[in-house]
């Protein structure tokens, strides 16, 4: 039996996302997140025409770690005791799909709701399907004992609801794992709760994210809402806006901006399904008056043209039949509509035919790889054809460098293992005057704490 706590990083190393951190303590083994590594996956695959066909394909390229005793496809007893998911984004949660169904997956109640809803509305594929997963939901204040390890989840603010950091008590001392977090969103007090709890624990090690070391931008969600309101006010035609479907903060901002300008917000069926699931099943979001219900008079549902609809789509359209509009109806009332509209909806523009004076707002991250850049160029071709100027109004879901440094100074961990960032050397140099020892991790190497 080992006497020291060992960390092994199987993802999130020199990349944004894909977190998979194995923690071993005495005879206990737990994973912190088990996400899809977008960057590594993108080196070999390009959906939809070149996609992995089997778990074997993902193991071949180390997109899935080559570990025994953890995958459902193996006829063996599980060799890990639990997985803790920090939040519902695919780069942290998707690859729980492959794990043995006997392994419990701990996550926030909101994360469970989102993952189950997402699994239903997405076309089931090899890489994301949460059917039969043993979800064990938690809330802030819970303490979860797994063998020799005790995990305390503490809420943090992020661009998706239900995000948590973890304070983990081991035989070597306490560790802090941030997941994805920020201090410039709508709920900074939640992140401050995590910082305070981590500080009290006097951690021997901390695993923070470092996403924005080379892409920091000072802004806030209230500023986003203010900018959206101003753009919509000055637009005479339709306003098209792209934002993440599960980002309830951004949904609220777009909704408020539309409402102030006497417009309806039209959301796609998938987003409507997520919103309904959250408002019905999540106790905290249900009583949040800032987040609209589907029955709200300023909310409508967009029905894209297609030959066949899934059962959940037909059921949703039946429940809210008076609120469902298609492209032809939107085309007739353009000055009264703010339409949630992604690049993959652009074929609908042929029917909508935006009038002069319309615009497109991108409220998502700017392209950061070659594939996204190609899509961006295609998007600008569409916008050019229809005379739609492009506005970019967005804030990151990740903490800014100066705030991250202040956070690490406050917590004072003995060791820092930065992950979830593409510029670890920059992180190390920027943080080099901290008293903590900074270790730039290597993939699959063991680190004793």
C-alpha positions, 0 to 999 in steps of 0.5 A, spaced: 500 500 500 502 506 497 503 511 503 504 518 499 498 521 494 500 520 487 497 525 481 497 522 474 495 527 468 492 523 462 489 530 459 489 537 460 496 537 459 499 543 454 491 543 451 485 547 453 480 541 456 480 534 456 482 534 463 483 527 466 487 527 473 488 520 476 489 521 484 491 515 488 492 515 495 493 508 499 488 503 496 484 509 493 483 511 486 479 517 483 479 521 477 478 528 477 474 529 470 474 525 464 473 529 458 474 529 451 481 532 448 478 536 443 485 538 440 488 531 440 482 529 437 482 534 432 489 532 430 486 525 427 479 526 426 474 531 423 467 530 424 462 528 421 466 524 415 472 522 419 470 520 426 472 514 430 468 508 429 470 504 436 474 505 442 480 501 439 481 507 435 481 512 441 486 508 444 490 507 438 492 515 438 492 516 446 485 520 445 483 515 451 488 513 456 491 506 455 489 504 462 486 497 464 480 496 469 476 502 467 472 501 461 466 498 460 468 494 454 473 490 458 471 484 462 474 485 469 473 488 475 473 496 476 480 498 478 478 505 480 473 507 485 470 513 483 470 519 478 468 526 480 466 531 474 467 538 475 461 541 470 458 538 464 462 541 458 464 535 454 472 537 455 470 535 462 465 530 462 464 526 455 468 520 456 465 518 462 461 514 456 466 509 456 467 507 463 465 501 467 457 503 469 459 500 476 464 506 477 460 511 480 460 518 477 459 524 482 457 531 479 453 537 481 445 536 481 445 541 475 450 537 471 447 531 472 440 534 469 444 537 463 448 531 461 442 527 461 438 532 457 444 533 452 444 525 451 437 525 449 437 531 444 444 529 441 444 524 436 447 518 440 454 517 438 460 513 440 463 519 444 457 521 448 452 517 451 450 517 459 445 512 459 446 507 465 451 511 468 451 511 476 450 519 477 451 521 484 449 528 485 452 533 490 451 540 492 456 545 496 457 543 503 457 535 502 463 531 504 464 525 500 468 519 503 471 514 498 476 510 501 482 514 504 480 520 500 474 525 502 472 530 497 468 537 498 465 540 492 464 547 492 460 551 487 464 556 482 462 561 477 463 558 470 459 559 463 455 553 465 451 552 471 452 547 476 460 548 476 464 546 482 471 546 484 474 540 489 477 540 496 480 533 496 483 531 503 488 525 502 493 522 507 498 527 504 494 533 506 489 537 502 489 538 495 485 543 491 482 542 484 479 548 480 475 545 474 473 551 470 472 558 474 472 565 473 471 571 478 468 576 472 461 572 471 454 573 474 456 569 481 463 571 483 461 570 490 461 562 489 468 562 486 470 566 492 467 561 497 471 556 493 477 560 494 476 561 502 475 553 503 481 552 499 485 557 503 482 554 509 485 547 507 492 549 507 493 545 501 499 541 499 498 541 492 493 545 487 491 544 480 488 550 477 486 551 470 490 556 466 486 557 459 486 565 459 494 566 459 494 568 452 487 571 451 485 575 457 480 580 456 477 585 461 469 585 461 463 582 465 456 579 463 453 586 465 457 589 460 455 584 455 448 585 456 449 593 456 452 592 449 447 587 446 442 592 448 445 597 444 446 593 438 439 591 438 436 598 439 440 600 433 438 595 428 432 595 424 431 588 421 432 582 424 438 580 430 441 574 429 445 572 435 450 565 436 451 563 444 452 557 447 446 553 448 447 551 456 450 558 458 444 561 462 448 567 464 448 569 456 441 566 455 439 571 460 443 577 457 440 576 450 433 575 453 433 582 457 436 585 451 431 583 447 425 584 452 428 592 453 427 593 445 420 590 445 423 584 441 421 576 442 427 572 443 427 565 439 431 559 441 432 553 437 428 546 440 435 544 443 435 550 447 428 550 449 429 543 451 435 544 456 431 550 459 425 546 460 429 541 463 433 546 468 427 550 470 423 543 472 428 539 475 433 544 478 431 547 485 435 553 484 434 555 477 427 554 478 426 560 483 431 564 479 426 570 476 432 572 472 432 566 467 425 565 463 420 560 462 418 557 456 411 560 457 414 567 458 411 572 453 417 574 450 420 567 448 418 563 442 421 557 439 424 556 432 422 550 428 428 548 423 425 545 416 427 538 416 423 532 414 423 528 420 423 530 427 425 526 434 420 524 439 422 529 444 422 535 438 415 533 437 413 533 444 416 539 445 412 543 439 406 540 441 406 542 449 408 549 446 405 549 439 402 557 440 410 559 441 413 555 435 415 559 429 419 557 423 423 561 418 417 563 414 414 566 420 420 569 422 421 573 415 415 576 416 416 579 423 424 581 422 424 587 426 420 584 432 425 578 433 432 576 436 433 569 433 438 565 437 442 562 431 449 558 430 453 557 424 449 550 423 443 554 422 445 558 416 441 554 411 435 557 414 437 564 411 435 562 404 428 562 407 428 568 412 432 573 407 434 578 412 432 585 410 437 591 410 439 593 417 439 586 420 445 584 423 449 578 426 452 577 433 457 572 435 457 571 443 462 565 443 469 564 443 473 567 437 476 561 432 482 558 436 484 553 431 485 551 423 478 548 423 474 553 426 478 558 422 475 555 416 468 555 419 469 562 420 471 564 413 465 560 411 460 564 416 463 571 413 461 569 406 454 568 408 454 574 412 457 578 406 452 575 401 446 577 406 449 584 408 450 582 415 455 586 419 458 582 425 459 584 432 463 580 437 460 580 444 463 575 449 466 574 455 470 568 457 468 562 462 475 562 465 479 566 470 483 572 468 491 571 469 491 577 474 485 574 478 488 567 478 495 570 480 491 573 486 487 567 487 494 562 488 497 568 492 491 567 497 490 560 497 498 559 498 499 551 496 505 548 496 505 545 489 502 548 483 500 543 477 497 548 472 493 544 467 487 546 462 492 551 458 496 551 452 501 556 454 504 552 461 511 556 460 508 562 460 504 560 466 510 558 470 514 565 468 508 569 470 507 566 477 514 565 478 515 570 484 509 566 488 512 562 494 509 555 491 513 550 487 510 550 480 511 543 476 509 543 469 506 536 468 507 531 463 502 527 460 502 520 464 508 522 468 506 520 476 507 526 481 508 525 488 505 530 493 
